Amino acid sequence: MVSAVADLRQPHRLARYLEATASTFHKFYDVCRVLPLGDEEPNDLHRARLLLVEATRTVFVTGLGLLGVSAPERM
């Protein structure tokens, strides 16, 4: 994505990509429980979902940084 945006000199494509990613992530987070409840032990599914959350965070921090927008630490 970043290469295409740079080659085409169309930063709006990166903004649209981040918007689509945010929408998809919101749907995931609304449906899937990421953290265990109460005394429930974390399992492989929880760990995989946490990795997905961290990867998505990295995409947003990087993408927003390339656009010159700062990302909040928490919302």
Secondary structure as the mmCIF struct_conf table of DSSP 4:
data_model
#
loop_
_struct_conf.conf_type_id
_struct_conf.id
_struct_conf.beg_label_comp_id
_struct_conf.beg_label_asym_id
_struct_conf.beg_label_seq_id
_struct_conf.end_label_comp_id
_struct_conf.end_label_asym_id
_struct_conf.end_label_seq_id
HELX_RH_AL_P HELX_RH_AL_P1 VAL A 2 LEU A 8
TURN_TY1_P TURN_TY1_P1 ARG A 9 ARG A 9
HELX_RH_AL_P HELX_RH_AL_P2 PRO A 11 VAL A 31
BEND BEND1 CYS A 32 CYS A 32
BEND BEND2 LEU A 35 LEU A 35
HELX_LH_PP_P HELX_LH_PP_P1 PRO A 36 LEU A 37
TURN_TY1_P TURN_TY1_P2 GLY A 38 ASP A 39
HELX_LH_PP_P HELX_LH_PP_P2 GLU A 40 PRO A 42
HELX_RH_AL_P HELX_RH_AL_P3 ASP A 44 LEU A 66
TURN_TY1_P TURN_TY1_P3 LEU A 67 GLY A 68
BEND BEND3 GLU A 73 GLU A 73
#
